[in-house]
Amino acid sequence: MRPIKVAILGFGTVGSGVYELIETKQDLLEQLLGGPVRVDAVLVKDVGKSRTIHDDVLVTDDFSEILRLPELDVVIEAIVNVEPGYTYLRRAIEAGLYVVTANKELFANKGFELRQLAEKRGVKVCFEATVAGGVPIIGALKQLLRFNQVVKVEAILNGTMNYILTKMREDQVSLEEALLQAQRLGYAEADPANDVEGFDVLFKVVILLELLTGRKIDWDLVRCSGISDITPADISQASVRGERIKHVGSLVVDDQGQVEAEVRPVSVGESHKLYAIEGVDNAIVVTGDLTGDLVFQGPGAGKYPTASIMIEDLVSIFQSIKKAAVSR
Ligand SMILES: NC(=O)c1ccc[n+]([C@@H]2O[C@H](COP(=O)([O-])OP(=O)(O)OC[C@H]3O[C@@H](n4cnc5c(N)ncnc54)[C@H](OP(=O)(O)O)[C@@H]3O)[C@@H](O)[C@H]2O)c1
């Protein structure tokens, strides 16, 4: 079998993790896919930065060069912001390439359009890493959607916010102090607005809603607030009641497909499944009409958890192509 040829867009925490895992896990990939996986190109913003990339890999800031590569199969995208990623992924799909993305902001804004375009073009767009990083919740929901109806999802989807709320309670410090600690440990961005104001969780809730309903979601439907107004007094009053404040994204789908969704701090008691989720972990409680509550918990971010989940997407794309070829 000829190698599966990959271009990686973005070579930061996630993109470099994808590259390293493809380099170091060739034997396993060959076992899973029946042939090697080869990185032919890496696209970045600043080609002058020093990076550990083999000399025979094209490093470029020009997406047209990527599209001109012979026999490219798949584009793995880990850039930030909606653009230029959206334009690149649209062009990749139009050129008949498969797409794997971790970019939640892009996918919350444009995922519906990309999936529609991919369906028309007969390729796949995989986005497991956009929600809860290393926790394979998209695949689990797709699995459940076959027979169960998912009626409710409640989730902690931002590890940084969960770390801050945990620190505020454990160390009795202000939000600003807990945020500084999160930044020192590399959990929080230098500009934490998307996290603290709840937008990062909003992106993930929109992606889940579009998956569950199959419709384009109007963002105004989702009430969104972050944790910027939470004070140490709120945290200690919750503790007195035997509760903890968690930042929760939740959605309810009725049997007519109508949805209600919100993102906000919630005070939960000991019996709630999100009560014990502490530190940087993510957790998603999915209620199926027949299964009842299922809890998925794990690392919502990080280089190898996120990169490995993107490679899981790559493997499932090419395993399903192989299966389809065999059954023909
Ligand atoms: N970090 C995580 O744990 C995690 C988890 C889940 C999802 N994600 C998502 O994955 C994506 C990447 O995250 P990250 O943490 O890897 O980001 P990062 O470390 O900041 O890396 C971003 C990469 O994108 C490149 N880039 C930025 N603007 C570009 C442009 N205009 N054209 C071409 N390349 C551009 C940068 O190029 P230069 O190298 O030249 O600067 C850099 O290589 C984001 O959408 C994020 O939301 C991240």
The ligand as a Tripos MOL2 file, in Angstrom:
@<TRIPOS>MOLECULE
LIG
   48    52     1     0     0
SMALL
NO_CHARGES

@<TRIPOS>ATOM
      1 N1         -3.4470   22.9870   23.3210 N.am      1 LIG1
      2 C1         -4.3670   22.0710   23.5750 C.2       1 LIG1
      3 O1         -4.2320   21.2670   24.5010 O.2       1 LIG1
      4 C2         -5.6030   21.9880   22.7250 C.ar      1 LIG1
      5 C3         -6.5970   21.0340   23.0310 C.ar      1 LIG1
      6 C4         -7.7220   20.9170   22.1950 C.ar      1 LIG1
      7 C5         -7.8470   21.7690   21.1070 C.ar      1 LIG1
      8 N2         -6.8810   22.7080   20.8550 N.ar      1 LIG1
      9 C6         -7.0330   23.5600   19.6740 C.3       1 LIG1
     10 O2         -5.9790   23.2560   18.7650 O.3       1 LIG1
     11 C7         -5.5790   24.4120   18.0500 C.3       1 LIG1
     12 C8         -4.0710   24.6110   18.2230 C.3       1 LIG1
     13 O3         -3.7860   24.7990   19.5890 O.3       1 LIG1
     14 P1         -2.2630   24.8990   20.1040 P.3       1 LIG1
     15 O4         -2.3470   24.9210   21.5810 O.co2     1 LIG1
     16 O5         -1.4320   23.8840   19.4260 O.co2     1 LIG1
     17 O6         -1.8820   26.3590   19.5740 O.3       1 LIG1
     18 P2         -0.4170   27.0170   19.4990 P.3       1 LIG1
     19 O7          0.5350   26.2580   20.3360 O.co2     1 LIG1
     20 O8         -0.6370   28.4620   19.7490 O.co2     1 LIG1
     21 O9          0.0030   26.8000   17.9670 O.3       1 LIG1
     22 C9         -0.6600   27.4260   16.9250 C.3       1 LIG1
     23 C10         0.0250   27.1060   15.6200 C.3       1 LIG1
     24 O10        -0.7590   27.6940   14.5740 O.3       1 LIG1
     25 C11         0.1090   28.4400   13.7220 C.3       1 LIG1
     26 N3         -0.6210   29.6020   13.1920 N.ar      1 LIG1
     27 C12        -1.1800   30.6220   13.8850 C.ar      1 LIG1
     28 N4         -1.7290   31.5150   13.0300 N.ar      1 LIG1
     29 C13        -1.4910   31.0480   11.7910 C.ar      1 LIG1
     30 C14        -1.7610   31.5310   10.4840 C.ar      1 LIG1
     31 N5         -2.3870   32.6950   10.2840 N.pl3     1 LIG1
     32 N6         -1.3670   30.7820    9.4180 N.ar      1 LIG1
     33 C15        -0.7090   29.6050    9.6030 C.ar      1 LIG1
     34 N7         -0.4060   29.1100   10.8140 N.ar      1 LIG1
     35 C16        -0.7890   29.8190   11.8950 C.ar      1 LIG1
     36 C17         1.2730   28.8860   14.5680 C.3       1 LIG1
     37 O11         2.3780   29.1300   13.6960 O.3       1 LIG1
     38 P3          3.8160   29.6020   14.2420 P.3       1 LIG1
     39 O12         4.4180   28.3240   14.8080 O.co2     1 LIG1
     40 O13         4.5300   30.0830   13.0550 O.co2     1 LIG1
     41 O14         3.5530   30.6290   15.2920 O.co2     1 LIG1
     42 C18         1.4490   27.6700   15.4950 C.3       1 LIG1
     43 O15         2.3000   26.7180   14.8860 O.3       1 LIG1
     44 C19        -6.4110   25.5720   18.6040 C.3       1 LIG1
     45 O16        -7.4780   25.8170   17.7460 O.3       1 LIG1
     46 C20        -6.9000   25.0440   19.9610 C.3       1 LIG1
     47 O17        -8.1460   25.5870   20.3340 O.3       1 LIG1
     48 C21        -5.7600   22.8270   21.6320 C.ar      1 LIG1
@<TRIPOS>BOND
     1     1     2 1
     2     2     3 2
     3     2     4 1
     4     4     5 ar
     5     4    48 ar
     6     5     6 ar
     7     6     7 ar
     8     7     8 ar
     9     8     9 1
    10     8    48 ar
    11     9    10 1
    12     9    46 1
    13    10    11 1
    14    11    12 1
    15    11    44 1
    16    12    13 1
    17    13    14 1
    18    14    15 2
    19    14    16 1
    20    14    17 1
    21    17    18 1
    22    18    19 2
    23    18    20 1
    24    18    21 1
    25    21    22 1
    26    22    23 1
    27    23    24 1
    28    23    42 1
    29    24    25 1
    30    25    26 1
    31    25    36 1
    32    26    27 ar
    33    26    35 ar
    34    27    28 ar
    35    28    29 ar
    36    29    30 ar
    37    29    35 ar
    38    30    31 1
    39    30    32 ar
    40    32    33 ar
    41    33    34 ar
    42    34    35 ar
    43    36    37 1
    44    36    42 1
    45    37    38 1
    46    38    39 2
    47    38    40 1
    48    38    41 1
    49    42    43 1
    50    44    45 1
    51    44    46 1
    52    46    47 1
@<TRIPOS>SUBSTRUCTURE
     1 LIG1         1 GROUP 0 **** ****
